[in-house]
């Protein structure tokens, strides 16, 4: 039966940056669908941990600063030691820096590129190696952005990194499809999280954004749950290399 394809009972999902925002929604959505969760966080994820364990699922937190990639091998080692396997990776952690392109600093370039694309790639590589050694295949879901499709303004390193997420998602699907690995991305529209606080408190920008969203509202972490469960489950086994917009219709305008 088709609904059984969405069932994630017994699956293990590793999610970066799930103490808040979209990552928290992703963790709770996957736990509701049956997953145990491994969070990789630099901040305390107690809120997410409480929600996941209230659902009767396991939650293991691994502390790491994802601005660097040196922690990745030990993260994977601990995850596999504790759970025996990984089935799903969600590369969610990401940052944004806002400044005119004329004044944009090297630090704001490097900090954003390091978390949003460099670490994302090396996490995907490490987890894909694990999938290959497990002989199971698996799912990798990268969190992209509207700025994977559009230019944006005053966020040059964010646009460069999120456009790269769309490209690397395609490349990895091409290389790893043969191992039964699906690599897809979700491009959220304008969602209510820390990432967009500055935009939402600017009355003029807030109004401009709202007027362009056919759904007539900002998105929420709950809006990501259905698409993430779909891409994490057997229901999407023949979907590979695709970036799915979850944007209330923003890109249709
Ligand atoms: P958020 O609330 O700021 O969450 C970002 C997450 O990434 C937090 O858990 C954060 O941890 C973590 N993170 C950032 N840098 C890290 C580092 N060096 N090491 C470890 N963790 C780190 O924003 P969000 O909106 O939920 O963002 C989640 C993803 O969605 C990001 O990739 C973002 O680009 C993407 N996105 C968001 C929107 C939107 O409208 N909100 C739209 C498109 C795409 P801390 O709490 O410790 O900082």
py3Dmol code that shows the C-alpha trace and the ligand (Angstrom):
import py3Dmol

protein = """\
ATOM      1  CA  UNK A   1       0.000   0.000   0.000  1.00  0.00           C
ATOM      2  CA  UNK A   2       1.330   3.409  -0.991  1.00  0.00           C
ATOM      3  CA  UNK A   3       1.036   5.016   2.460  1.00  0.00           C
ATOM      4  CA  UNK A   4       3.403   2.343   3.829  1.00  0.00           C
ATOM      5  CA  UNK A   5       6.095   3.772   1.542  1.00  0.00           C
ATOM      6  CA  UNK A   6       6.115   6.945   3.678  1.00  0.00           C
ATOM      7  CA  UNK A   7       6.642   5.000   6.919  1.00  0.00           C
ATOM      8  CA  UNK A   8      10.097   5.677   8.391  1.00  0.00           C
ATOM      9  CA  UNK A   9       9.860   3.406  11.429  1.00  0.00           C
ATOM     10  CA  UNK A  10      13.309   1.988  12.316  1.00  0.00           C
ATOM     11  CA  UNK A  11      15.167   4.549  10.166  1.00  0.00           C
ATOM     12  CA  UNK A  12      17.993   6.704  11.526  1.00  0.00           C
ATOM     13  CA  UNK A  13      18.217  10.339  10.386  1.00  0.00           C
ATOM     14  CA  UNK A  14      21.232  12.580  10.927  1.00  0.00           C
ATOM     15  CA  UNK A  15      20.274  16.285  10.817  1.00  0.00           C
ATOM     16  CA  UNK A  16      22.636  19.259  11.053  1.00  0.00           C
ATOM     17  CA  UNK A  17      21.444  22.362  12.928  1.00  0.00           C
ATOM     18  CA  UNK A  18      18.218  21.032  14.423  1.00  0.00           C
ATOM     19  CA  UNK A  19      18.113  23.023  17.697  1.00  0.00           C
ATOM     20  CA  UNK A  20      15.823  25.643  16.122  1.00  0.00           C
ATOM     21  CA  UNK A  21      14.033  26.798  12.963  1.00  0.00           C
ATOM     22  CA  UNK A  22      13.599  24.560   9.940  1.00  0.00           C
ATOM     23  CA  UNK A  23      15.997  21.924  11.306  1.00  0.00           C
ATOM     24  CA  UNK A  24      13.783  21.539  14.361  1.00  0.00           C
ATOM     25  CA  UNK A  25      10.709  21.095  12.131  1.00  0.00           C
ATOM     26  CA  UNK A  26      12.639  18.534  10.073  1.00  0.00           C
ATOM     27  CA  UNK A  27      13.642  16.558  13.181  1.00  0.00           C
ATOM     28  CA  UNK A  28      10.107  16.537  14.576  1.00  0.00           C
ATOM     29  CA  UNK A  29       8.559  15.660  11.192  1.00  0.00           C
ATOM     30  CA  UNK A  30      10.962  12.749  10.660  1.00  0.00           C
ATOM     31  CA  UNK A  31      10.421  11.549  14.257  1.00  0.00           C
ATOM     32  CA  UNK A  32       6.649  11.660  13.720  1.00  0.00           C
ATOM     33  CA  UNK A  33       7.178   9.456  10.652  1.00  0.00           C
ATOM     34  CA  UNK A  34       9.140   6.958  12.796  1.00  0.00           C
ATOM     35  CA  UNK A  35      12.823   7.991  12.693  1.00  0.00           C
ATOM     36  CA  UNK A  36      15.349   8.063  15.477  1.00  0.00           C
ATOM     37  CA  UNK A  37      17.290  11.313  15.267  1.00  0.00           C
ATOM     38  CA  UNK A  38      20.974  12.188  15.497  1.00  0.00           C
ATOM     39  CA  UNK A  39      21.350  15.955  15.783  1.00  0.00           C
ATOM     40  CA  UNK A  40      24.616  17.732  14.966  1.00  0.00           C
ATOM     41  CA  UNK A  41      24.522  21.079  16.751  1.00  0.00           C
ATOM     42  CA  UNK A  42      26.762  23.756  18.203  1.00  0.00           C
ATOM     43  CA  UNK A  43      23.916  25.019  20.473  1.00  0.00           C
ATOM     44  CA  UNK A  44      21.901  23.041  23.003  1.00  0.00           C
ATOM     45  CA  UNK A  45      19.005  21.280  21.220  1.00  0.00           C
ATOM     46  CA  UNK A  46      16.963  20.534  24.388  1.00  0.00           C
ATOM     47  CA  UNK A  47      13.657  21.737  22.878  1.00  0.00           C
ATOM     48  CA  UNK A  48      14.034  19.431  19.871  1.00  0.00           C
ATOM     49  CA  UNK A  49      15.260  16.588  22.051  1.00  0.00           C
ATOM     50  CA  UNK A  50      12.177  16.901  24.279  1.00  0.00           C
ATOM     51  CA  UNK A  51       9.791  16.846  21.306  1.00  0.00           C
ATOM     52  CA  UNK A  52      11.492  13.860  19.664  1.00  0.00           C
ATOM     53  CA  UNK A  53      11.668  11.790  22.846  1.00  0.00           C
ATOM     54  CA  UNK A  54       8.029  12.697  23.675  1.00  0.00           C
ATOM     55  CA  UNK A  55       7.190  10.958  20.377  1.00  0.00           C
ATOM     56  CA  UNK A  56       8.910   7.814  21.686  1.00  0.00           C
ATOM     57  CA  UNK A  57      11.968   8.147  19.430  1.00  0.00           C
ATOM     58  CA  UNK A  58      15.662   8.248  20.350  1.00  0.00           C
ATOM     59  CA  UNK A  59      17.557  11.516  20.110  1.00  0.00           C
ATOM     60  CA  UNK A  60      21.345  11.665  20.241  1.00  0.00           C
ATOM     61  CA  UNK A  61      23.070  15.035  20.136  1.00  0.00           C
ATOM     62  CA  UNK A  62      26.567  15.374  18.725  1.00  0.00           C
ATOM     63  CA  UNK A  63      28.166  18.735  19.438  1.00  0.00           C
ATOM     64  CA  UNK A  64      30.110  20.303  16.579  1.00  0.00           C
ATOM     65  CA  UNK A  65      30.942  23.598  14.931  1.00  0.00           C
ATOM     66  CA  UNK A  66      30.141  23.010  11.273  1.00  0.00           C
ATOM     67  CA  UNK A  67      32.237  25.989  10.196  1.00  0.00           C
ATOM     68  CA  UNK A  68      35.017  23.392   9.998  1.00  0.00           C
ATOM     69  CA  UNK A  69      35.073  19.893   8.565  1.00  0.00           C
ATOM     70  CA  UNK A  70      37.592  18.239  10.889  1.00  0.00           C
ATOM     71  CA  UNK A  71      34.900  16.919  13.269  1.00  0.00           C
ATOM     72  CA  UNK A  72      33.110  14.939  10.536  1.00  0.00           C
ATOM     73  CA  UNK A  73      34.976  11.594  10.844  1.00  0.00           C
ATOM     74  CA  UNK A  74      34.441  11.396  14.616  1.00  0.00           C
ATOM     75  CA  UNK A  75      30.771  12.466  14.236  1.00  0.00           C
ATOM     76  CA  UNK A  76      30.170   9.595  11.839  1.00  0.00           C
ATOM     77  CA  UNK A  77      32.072   7.141  14.020  1.00  0.00           C
ATOM     78  CA  UNK A  78      29.960   7.995  17.093  1.00  0.00           C
ATOM     79  CA  UNK A  79      26.707   7.980  15.113  1.00  0.00           C
ATOM     80  CA  UNK A  80      27.389   4.521  13.684  1.00  0.00           C
ATOM     81  CA  UNK A  81      28.644   3.170  17.013  1.00  0.00           C
ATOM     82  CA  UNK A  82      25.436   4.320  18.752  1.00  0.00           C
ATOM     83  CA  UNK A  83      22.864   3.412  16.088  1.00  0.00           C
ATOM     84  CA  UNK A  84      24.615   0.828  13.915  1.00  0.00           C
ATOM     85  CA  UNK A  85      23.691   2.639  10.687  1.00  0.00           C
ATOM     86  CA  UNK A  86      22.464   5.830   9.054  1.00  0.00           C
ATOM     87  CA  UNK A  87      19.569   5.945   6.558  1.00  0.00           C
ATOM     88  CA  UNK A  88      18.941   9.666   6.028  1.00  0.00           C
ATOM     89  CA  UNK A  89      21.159  12.767   6.063  1.00  0.00           C
ATOM     90  CA  UNK A  90      19.638  16.243   6.112  1.00  0.00           C
ATOM     91  CA  UNK A  91      22.230  18.954   5.494  1.00  0.00           C
ATOM     92  CA  UNK A  92      20.251  21.800   7.057  1.00  0.00           C
ATOM     93  CA  UNK A  93      22.724  24.008   8.971  1.00  0.00           C
ATOM     94  CA  UNK A  94      23.285  27.290   7.198  1.00  0.00           C
ATOM     95  CA  UNK A  95      24.078  30.951   7.802  1.00  0.00           C
ATOM     96  CA  UNK A  96      23.509  34.233   5.982  1.00  0.00           C
ATOM     97  CA  UNK A  97      25.394  37.567   6.036  1.00  0.00           C
ATOM     98  CA  UNK A  98      23.865  40.755   4.632  1.00  0.00           C
ATOM     99  CA  UNK A  99      25.977  43.577   3.152  1.00  0.00           C
ATOM    100  CA  UNK A 100      26.221  45.466  -0.147  1.00  0.00           C
ATOM    101  CA  UNK A 101      28.325  43.506  -2.653  1.00  0.00           C
ATOM    102  CA  UNK A 102      30.608  46.565  -2.964  1.00  0.00           C
ATOM    103  CA  UNK A 103      31.519  46.326   0.720  1.00  0.00           C
ATOM    104  CA  UNK A 104      31.286  42.573   1.275  1.00  0.00           C
ATOM    105  CA  UNK A 105      34.200  41.198   3.355  1.00  0.00           C
ATOM    106  CA  UNK A 106      36.318  38.098   2.814  1.00  0.00           C
ATOM    107  CA  UNK A 107      35.251  36.851   6.253  1.00  0.00           C
ATOM    108  CA  UNK A 108      31.545  37.063   5.381  1.00  0.00           C
ATOM    109  CA  UNK A 109      32.326  35.230   2.150  1.00  0.00           C
ATOM    110  CA  UNK A 110      34.357  32.426   3.799  1.00  0.00           C
ATOM    111  CA  UNK A 111      32.143  31.921   6.873  1.00  0.00           C
ATOM    112  CA  UNK A 112      29.036  31.399   4.746  1.00  0.00           C
ATOM    113  CA  UNK A 113      30.710  29.255   2.081  1.00  0.00           C
ATOM    114  CA  UNK A 114      32.327  27.058   4.753  1.00  0.00           C
ATOM    115  CA  UNK A 115      29.048  26.116   6.470  1.00  0.00           C
ATOM    116  CA  UNK A 116      26.619  26.265   3.555  1.00  0.00           C
ATOM    117  CA  UNK A 117      28.554  24.392   0.866  1.00  0.00           C
ATOM    118  CA  UNK A 118      31.956  23.066   2.015  1.00  0.00           C
ATOM    119  CA  UNK A 119      30.681  21.272   5.117  1.00  0.00           C
ATOM    120  CA  UNK A 120      27.522  20.212   3.266  1.00  0.00           C
ATOM    121  CA  UNK A 121      29.637  18.481   0.615  1.00  0.00           C
ATOM    122  CA  UNK A 122      31.977  16.739   3.052  1.00  0.00           C
ATOM    123  CA  UNK A 123      29.080  15.608   5.282  1.00  0.00           C
ATOM    124  CA  UNK A 124      27.397  14.150   2.189  1.00  0.00           C
ATOM    125  CA  UNK A 125      30.655  12.437   1.184  1.00  0.00           C
ATOM    126  CA  UNK A 126      31.175  10.895   4.643  1.00  0.00           C
ATOM    127  CA  UNK A 127      27.580   9.668   4.892  1.00  0.00           C
ATOM    128  CA  UNK A 128      27.617   8.337   1.310  1.00  0.00           C
ATOM    129  CA  UNK A 129      30.750   6.307   2.149  1.00  0.00           C
ATOM    130  CA  UNK A 130      28.827   4.886   5.109  1.00  0.00           C
ATOM    131  CA  UNK A 131      25.842   4.037   2.840  1.00  0.00           C
ATOM    132  CA  UNK A 132      28.189   2.266   0.411  1.00  0.00           C
ATOM    133  CA  UNK A 133      29.842   0.270   3.195  1.00  0.00           C
ATOM    134  CA  UNK A 134      26.426  -0.605   4.660  1.00  0.00           C
ATOM    135  CA  UNK A 135      25.392  -1.771   1.167  1.00  0.00           C
ATOM    136  CA  UNK A 136      21.991  -0.217   1.792  1.00  0.00           C
ATOM    137  CA  UNK A 137      21.871   2.993  -0.209  1.00  0.00           C
ATOM    138  CA  UNK A 138      20.222   5.902   1.558  1.00  0.00           C
ATOM    139  CA  UNK A 139      18.807   9.398   1.333  1.00  0.00           C
ATOM    140  CA  UNK A 140      20.594  12.743   1.336  1.00  0.00           C
ATOM    141  CA  UNK A 141      18.532  15.935   1.459  1.00  0.00           C
ATOM    142  CA  UNK A 142      20.262  19.304   1.183  1.00  0.00           C
ATOM    143  CA  UNK A 143      18.564  22.522   2.207  1.00  0.00           C
ATOM    144  CA  UNK A 144      18.799  24.988  -0.669  1.00  0.00           C
ATOM    145  CA  UNK A 145      16.968  28.349  -1.018  1.00  0.00           C
ATOM    146  CA  UNK A 146      15.066  30.611  -3.388  1.00  0.00           C
ATOM    147  CA  UNK A 147      18.575  31.983  -4.026  1.00  0.00           C
ATOM    148  CA  UNK A 148      19.442  28.663  -5.660  1.00  0.00           C
ATOM    149  CA  UNK A 149      17.194  29.967  -8.480  1.00  0.00           C
ATOM    150  CA  UNK A 150      17.325  33.755  -8.080  1.00  0.00           C
ATOM    151  CA  UNK A 151      20.023  36.374  -7.516  1.00  0.00           C
ATOM    152  CA  UNK A 152      18.810  38.028  -4.328  1.00  0.00           C
ATOM    153  CA  UNK A 153      20.283  41.281  -3.049  1.00  0.00           C
ATOM    154  CA  UNK A 154      22.985  42.109  -0.457  1.00  0.00           C
ATOM    155  CA  UNK A 155      23.697  38.400   0.224  1.00  0.00           C
ATOM    156  CA  UNK A 156      26.477  37.508  -2.265  1.00  0.00           C
ATOM    157  CA  UNK A 157      28.025  34.567  -0.396  1.00  0.00           C
ATOM    158  CA  UNK A 158      24.599  33.165   0.495  1.00  0.00           C
ATOM    159  CA  UNK A 159      23.463  33.269  -3.142  1.00  0.00           C
ATOM    160  CA  UNK A 160      26.744  31.714  -4.318  1.00  0.00           C
ATOM    161  CA  UNK A 161      26.518  28.940  -1.697  1.00  0.00           C
ATOM    162  CA  UNK A 162      22.851  28.117  -2.264  1.00  0.00           C
ATOM    163  CA  UNK A 163      23.235  28.120  -6.060  1.00  0.00           C
ATOM    164  CA  UNK A 164      26.113  25.698  -5.483  1.00  0.00           C
ATOM    165  CA  UNK A 165      23.839  23.498  -3.348  1.00  0.00           C
ATOM    166  CA  UNK A 166      21.530  23.026  -6.340  1.00  0.00           C
ATOM    167  CA  UNK A 167      24.481  22.108  -8.578  1.00  0.00           C
ATOM    168  CA  UNK A 168      26.196  19.743  -6.158  1.00  0.00           C
ATOM    169  CA  UNK A 169      22.860  18.006  -5.492  1.00  0.00           C
ATOM    170  CA  UNK A 170      22.683  17.172  -9.219  1.00  0.00           C
ATOM    171  CA  UNK A 171      26.328  16.048  -9.392  1.00  0.00           C
ATOM    172  CA  UNK A 172      26.054  13.767  -6.373  1.00  0.00           C
ATOM    173  CA  UNK A 173      22.841  12.200  -7.710  1.00  0.00           C
ATOM    174  CA  UNK A 174      24.684  11.488 -10.977  1.00  0.00           C
ATOM    175  CA  UNK A 175      27.600   9.803  -9.216  1.00  0.00           C
ATOM    176  CA  UNK A 176      25.807   7.997  -6.417  1.00  0.00           C
ATOM    177  CA  UNK A 177      22.549   6.839  -8.044  1.00  0.00           C
ATOM    178  CA  UNK A 178      24.365   3.596  -8.872  1.00  0.00           C
ATOM    179  CA  UNK A 179      24.678   2.862  -5.118  1.00  0.00           C
ATOM    180  CA  UNK A 180      20.971   3.362  -4.415  1.00  0.00           C
ATOM    181  CA  UNK A 181      21.622   6.805  -2.942  1.00  0.00           C
ATOM    182  CA  UNK A 182      19.081   9.565  -3.604  1.00  0.00           C
ATOM    183  CA  UNK A 183      20.424  13.112  -3.341  1.00  0.00           C
ATOM    184  CA  UNK A 184      17.745  15.778  -3.502  1.00  0.00           C
ATOM    185  CA  UNK A 185      17.262  19.267  -2.092  1.00  0.00           C
ATOM    186  CA  UNK A 186      14.458  21.347  -0.643  1.00  0.00           C
ATOM    187  CA  UNK A 187      14.440  25.055  -1.464  1.00  0.00           C
ATOM    188  CA  UNK A 188      12.373  26.765   1.229  1.00  0.00           C
ATOM    189  CA  UNK A 189      10.705  30.048   0.395  1.00  0.00           C
ATOM    190  CA  UNK A 190      10.416  32.789   3.000  1.00  0.00           C
ATOM    191  CA  UNK A 191      10.014  31.046   6.363  1.00  0.00           C
ATOM    192  CA  UNK A 192       9.642  32.384   9.886  1.00  0.00           C
ATOM    193  CA  UNK A 193      12.993  31.542  11.577  1.00  0.00           C
ATOM    194  CA  UNK A 194      16.047  33.388  12.965  1.00  0.00           C
ATOM    195  CA  UNK A 195      17.429  33.465   9.393  1.00  0.00           C
ATOM    196  CA  UNK A 196      14.719  35.914   8.248  1.00  0.00           C
ATOM    197  CA  UNK A 197      14.262  37.971  11.426  1.00  0.00           C
ATOM    198  CA  UNK A 198      15.925  41.041   9.905  1.00  0.00           C
ATOM    199  CA  UNK A 199      13.687  40.894   6.819  1.00  0.00           C
ATOM    200  CA  UNK A 200      10.509  40.469   8.842  1.00  0.00           C
ATOM    201  CA  UNK A 201      11.266  43.390  11.158  1.00  0.00           C
ATOM    202  CA  UNK A 202      11.843  45.699   8.159  1.00  0.00           C
ATOM    203  CA  UNK A 203       8.195  46.761   7.540  1.00  0.00           C
ATOM    204  CA  UNK A 204       8.767  47.687   3.892  1.00  0.00           C
ATOM    205  CA  UNK A 205      10.640  44.469   2.945  1.00  0.00           C
ATOM    206  CA  UNK A 206       8.137  42.385   4.917  1.00  0.00           C
ATOM    207  CA  UNK A 207       5.258  43.904   2.932  1.00  0.00           C
ATOM    208  CA  UNK A 208       7.062  43.489  -0.435  1.00  0.00           C
ATOM    209  CA  UNK A 209       7.734  39.825   0.317  1.00  0.00           C
ATOM    210  CA  UNK A 210       4.207  39.072   1.501  1.00  0.00           C
ATOM    211  CA  UNK A 211       2.677  40.709  -1.587  1.00  0.00           C
ATOM    212  CA  UNK A 212       4.695  38.338  -3.813  1.00  0.00           C
ATOM    213  CA  UNK A 213       3.791  35.073  -2.066  1.00  0.00           C
ATOM    214  CA  UNK A 214       0.650  33.551  -3.651  1.00  0.00           C
ATOM    215  CA  UNK A 215      -0.101  31.758  -0.359  1.00  0.00           C
ATOM    216  CA  UNK A 216      -0.251  35.224   1.259  1.00  0.00           C
ATOM    217  CA  UNK A 217       1.801  34.245   4.322  1.00  0.00           C
ATOM    218  CA  UNK A 218       5.329  33.421   5.447  1.00  0.00           C
ATOM    219  CA  UNK A 219       6.093  29.701   5.664  1.00  0.00           C
ATOM    220  CA  UNK A 220       6.790  27.838   8.898  1.00  0.00           C
ATOM    221  CA  UNK A 221       8.962  24.868   9.914  1.00  0.00           C
ATOM    222  CA  UNK A 222       5.788  22.705   9.789  1.00  0.00           C
ATOM    223  CA  UNK A 223       5.488  23.450   6.053  1.00  0.00           C
ATOM    224  CA  UNK A 224       8.724  21.503   5.453  1.00  0.00           C
ATOM    225  CA  UNK A 225       7.588  18.332   7.230  1.00  0.00           C
ATOM    226  CA  UNK A 226       5.590  16.717   4.403  1.00  0.00           C
ATOM    227  CA  UNK A 227       8.215  17.343   1.697  1.00  0.00           C
ATOM    228  CA  UNK A 228      11.055  16.123   3.947  1.00  0.00           C
ATOM    229  CA  UNK A 229       9.235  12.893   4.831  1.00  0.00           C
ATOM    230  CA  UNK A 230       8.529  12.342   1.124  1.00  0.00           C
ATOM    231  CA  UNK A 231      12.188  12.817   0.105  1.00  0.00           C
ATOM    232  CA  UNK A 232      13.411  10.711   3.047  1.00  0.00           C
ATOM    233  CA  UNK A 233      11.109   7.805   2.263  1.00  0.00           C
ATOM    234  CA  UNK A 234      10.736   5.009  -0.266  1.00  0.00           C
ATOM    235  CA  UNK A 235       7.898   7.043  -1.826  1.00  0.00           C
ATOM    236  CA  UNK A 236      10.597   9.099  -3.605  1.00  0.00           C
ATOM    237  CA  UNK A 237      13.001   6.296  -4.602  1.00  0.00           C
ATOM    238  CA  UNK A 238      12.871   7.333  -8.289  1.00  0.00           C
ATOM    239  CA  UNK A 239      13.361  11.068  -7.554  1.00  0.00           C
ATOM    240  CA  UNK A 240      17.038  11.961  -7.803  1.00  0.00           C
ATOM    241  CA  UNK A 241      19.019  15.187  -8.253  1.00  0.00           C
ATOM    242  CA  UNK A 242      15.987  17.431  -7.900  1.00  0.00           C
ATOM    243  CA  UNK A 243      15.558  20.647  -5.914  1.00  0.00           C
ATOM    244  CA  UNK A 244      11.977  20.987  -4.719  1.00  0.00           C
ATOM    245  CA  UNK A 245      10.714  24.485  -3.933  1.00  0.00           C
ATOM    246  CA  UNK A 246       8.514  24.724  -0.835  1.00  0.00           C
ATOM    247  CA  UNK A 247       7.670  28.378  -1.213  1.00  0.00           C
ATOM    248  CA  UNK A 248       3.926  29.045  -1.112  1.00  0.00           C
ATOM    249  CA  UNK A 249       4.153  29.658  -4.873  1.00  0.00           C
ATOM    250  CA  UNK A 250       6.882  32.373  -4.777  1.00  0.00           C
ATOM    251  CA  UNK A 251       8.734  31.050  -7.859  1.00  0.00           C
ATOM    252  CA  UNK A 252       5.534  30.808  -9.871  1.00  0.00           C
ATOM    253  CA  UNK A 253       5.275  34.629  -9.948  1.00  0.00           C
TER     254      UNK A 253
END
"""
ligand_1 = """\
48
LIG
P 18.187 29.317 11.751
O 17.037 29.321 12.687
O 19.204 30.404 11.836
O 18.900 27.885 11.843
C 20.159 27.626 11.284
C 20.722 26.373 11.930
O 22.057 26.141 11.442
C 20.820 26.515 13.454
O 20.591 25.283 14.058
C 22.271 26.937 13.606
O 22.800 26.715 14.892
C 22.914 26.016 12.579
N 24.284 26.439 12.305
C 24.678 27.562 11.658
N 26.022 27.619 11.652
C 26.485 26.523 12.316
C 27.769 26.041 12.652
N 28.894 26.693 12.323
N 27.861 24.873 13.329
C 26.739 24.202 13.701
N 25.493 24.615 13.409
C 25.361 25.771 12.729
O 17.680 29.408 10.260
P 16.729 28.444 9.394
O 15.921 29.338 8.573
O 16.071 27.419 10.223
O 17.821 27.790 8.458
C 17.907 26.395 8.179
C 18.355 26.208 6.734
O 17.313 26.672 5.880
C 19.593 27.010 6.354
O 20.408 26.250 5.488
C 19.009 28.202 5.636
O 19.915 28.784 4.730
C 17.848 27.536 4.924
N 16.796 28.442 4.436
C 16.031 29.175 5.284
C 15.035 29.993 4.765
C 14.141 30.835 5.618
O 13.325 31.578 5.065
N 14.199 30.752 6.921
C 14.836 30.055 3.392
C 15.639 29.299 2.557
C 16.615 28.481 3.091
P 22.769 27.925 15.989
O 21.348 28.035 16.484
O 23.736 27.461 16.997
O 23.210 29.170 15.260
"""
view = py3Dmol.view(width=600, height=400)
view.addModel(protein, "pdb")
view.setStyle({"model": 0}, {"cartoon": {"style": "trace"}})
view.addModel(ligand_1, "xyz")
view.setStyle({"model": 1}, {"stick": {}})
view.zoomTo()
view.show()
